[in-house]
Amino acid sequence: MALVGCGAISKTHIRAILAAGQTVAALCDVEPGKAHALAEATGLSAPAVFTDYNAMLDAVRPDIVHICTPHDLHVPMAIAALERGIHVLCEKPLAVSRAQLREVIEAERRSTAMLGVCHQNRYEPNMRRLREMVKTQPQGGYATVVWRRDAAYYRSGAWRGTRAHEGGGVLINQAIHTLDLMQWIFGTPTHVTAHLSNDFLRDVIEVEDTAACTFESEIGARWQFFATTSGAVDFPIRICVRLASGELVEAQNHQFTVNHQVLSGEDDTGEGKWVWGDGHQSLIRDFYEHVQENKPFWLDAEEGAKVVRMILAAYQSNGQRIRIAGE
Ligand SMILES: NC(=O)c1ccc[n+]([C@@H]2O[C@H](COP(=O)([O-])OP(=O)(O)OC[C@H]3O[C@@H](n4cnc5c(N)ncnc54)[C@H](O)[C@@H]3O)[C@@H](O)[C@H]2O)c1
């Protein structure tokens, strides 16, 4: 395996690679010190370190490359690997524009290699359970994502909070996981009405820190979505669904309730993975198994594009109800 982008999320990937019994042959970062620090922190024995991504792919020819770089680099880096027949495990979001989506879907179609997108919360048992319940009784619902990302967080990377590199704010970075779960549970929505604002970090970021959206599906199911990075702390995500039977089901990553009765999970507080979701190891192991058996992976470019299309439509909405364009 090889990995590019040795920042905050990279440790989680390296640990998952090692847990799957695989070897990390090379690391790449424009700041080589970060690659060396990552190797040391995760106990890797002398992986080759590169500052040029294409040079790493050519020199090492890994079976799979993990892409953990800023958002605008995902597509050019994925395409460079796919064109060389190297499989790609790409962090979210798959892309930051519709043009990038088209390019990467096309590159995946042309390639002998596969691409997987890191929407690890689809591996959370509570979310799978909720999806099974909703599938037979599609109804309305709502979801909330209230996390804390303050000025210090945004100043920790020049790409953060910029339209050009992050592609947006809370929707495309933090809330994307929950939006993806919602479309996976309710079906791909056709329309969105979105109100976006920068309420708390006006002097720090040029993108939204707060979003309130209504999504509608083909069959008329509606769901509301509220997300902000202005929370006092990170709260667990909350997905609440009213079933046709009248029951109210509420799922968090670690708690599942029906009509207030707790069916699993005692404690809904925590931090880090507790709130973000802890499915990286399951997703990465699953992707590797598909590569080894040469079977198409379910979370491919087309699947990863669905939530990006929703977000790009929300960015265009400006309070108006608009259609979410397909391919
Ligand atoms: N799935 C999740 O739960 C989750 C959680 C956190 C972050 N992420 C995603 O992971 C990605 C990285 O986020 P992060 O928080 O680790 O960011 P980060 O800024 O901490 O790390 C990004 C790294 O990429 C390096 N980099 C930048 N340009 C490069 C280039 N051209 N070549 C090689 N290296 C380059 C930077 O030097 C930095 O070390 C983002 O897409 C983010 O959305 C996903």
The ligand as an ORCA input file, in Angstrom:
! r2SCAN-3c Opt
* xyz 0 1
  N     -13.564     10.080      6.886
  C     -13.377     10.865      7.934
  O     -13.988     10.689      8.986
  C     -12.379     11.974      7.851
  C     -11.921     12.621      9.003
  C     -10.968     13.638      8.860
  C     -10.524     14.018      7.585
  N     -11.026     13.386      6.492
  C     -10.605     13.775      5.124
  O      -9.230     13.450      4.955
  C      -8.612     14.392      4.090
  C      -7.424     15.034      4.799
  O      -7.889     15.697      5.954
  P      -6.910     16.018      7.190
  O      -7.770     16.549      8.262
  O      -6.044     14.838      7.435
  O      -6.065     17.230      6.543
  P      -4.571     17.687      6.931
  O      -4.425     19.083      6.443
  O      -4.291     17.403      8.365
  O      -3.658     16.704      6.053
  C      -3.529     16.862      4.650
  C      -2.067     16.525      4.301
  O      -1.939     16.563      2.872
  C      -0.640     17.111      2.581
  N      -0.632     17.610      1.188
  C      -1.187     18.742      0.701
  N      -0.959     18.836     -0.631
  C      -0.247     17.731     -0.983
  C       0.281     17.257     -2.223
  N       0.133     17.954     -3.366
  N       0.984     16.093     -2.207
  C       1.165     15.395     -1.059
  N       0.675     15.801      0.141
  C      -0.033     16.951      0.178
  C      -0.472     18.205      3.641
  O       0.881     18.592      3.801
  C      -1.060     17.526      4.868
  O      -0.071     16.835      5.613
  C      -9.718     15.379      3.707
  O     -10.315     14.964      2.534
  C     -10.704     15.260      4.849
  O     -12.023     15.642      4.509
  C     -11.914     12.372      6.600
*
